[in-house]
Amino acid sequence: MWYEQSVANGDRVEVEDGTLAIDGNQATYVVHIASDPWRKLGLETLEANSEFVVIDGRIMTHVVMLTPESVRELLSARGTTSA
């Protein structure tokens, strides 16, 4: 579902150079995400930490979590604050 929504939003994801780390079947990296809904709020890109686990050649888990700074930027652009 995440991938379908990402395509629908016109998301573009760029891995930050030098952040890819692989440990066995797990990979972690930092990404910069551009998304049409965020552009409408005046945000070019937001930064996220991402990790995925591959088992038997298939992605079993994929987690993308905005950094705290990016969450603050998004909340500010939306005119909301965190709880």
C-alpha positions in Angstrom: 0.0 0.0 0.0 2.8 2.4 0.8 4.3 2.0 -2.6 0.9 2.5 -4.3 0.4 5.7 -2.3 3.9 6.8 -3.1 3.3 6.5 -6.8 -0.1 8.3 -6.6 1.6 11.2 -4.7 4.3 11.6 -7.3 7.0 10.8 -4.7 10.6 10.9 -5.6 13.1 9.3 -3.2 16.8 9.9 -3.2 19.2 7.9 -1.0 21.7 10.2 0.7 25.3 9.4 -0.4 27.3 7.6 2.2 24.4 6.5 4.4 23.7 3.0 3.1 24.7 0.3 5.7 24.1 -3.4 5.2 24.2 -5.9 8.0 23.3 -9.4 6.8 19.7 -9.2 5.5 19.0 -5.7 6.8 19.8 -2.4 5.1 19.5 1.1 6.6 19.9 4.5 4.9 18.8 8.1 4.9 16.5 9.3 2.1 15.2 12.6 0.9 11.6 12.4 -0.2 9.8 14.8 -2.5 6.1 14.5 -2.7 3.4 16.5 -4.5 1.2 17.0 -1.4 4.2 18.4 0.5 5.2 20.6 -2.4 1.7 22.1 -2.2 2.6 23.1 1.4 5.9 24.7 0.2 8.2 21.9 1.2 10.7 20.6 -1.4 11.9 17.5 0.4 11.8 15.9 3.8 14.4 13.6 5.3 13.7 10.1 6.6 15.5 7.2 8.0 14.7 4.0 6.2 15.4 0.3 6.8 14.3 -2.9 5.2 14.8 -6.6 5.7 15.1 -9.1 2.9 14.5 -12.8 3.4 14.7 -15.3 0.6 15.0 -12.5 -2.0 11.8 -10.7 -0.8 11.4 -7.5 1.2 9.8 -8.6 4.4 9.7 -5.3 6.2 10.3 -1.7 5.0 10.1 1.1 7.5 10.4 4.8 6.5 10.3 7.3 9.4 10.6 11.0 9.0 13.3 12.6 11.1 12.2 14.8 14.0 13.2 17.9 12.1 11.2 16.9 9.1 8.2 16.2 11.2 8.5 19.7 12.7 8.8 21.2 9.2 5.7 19.3 8.0 3.6 20.2 11.1 4.7 23.9 10.7 3.8 23.9 7.0 0.4 22.4 7.8 -0.2 25.0 10.6 -0.3 22.4 13.3 1.9 21.6 16.3 2.8 18.3 17.9 1.0 17.0 21.0 
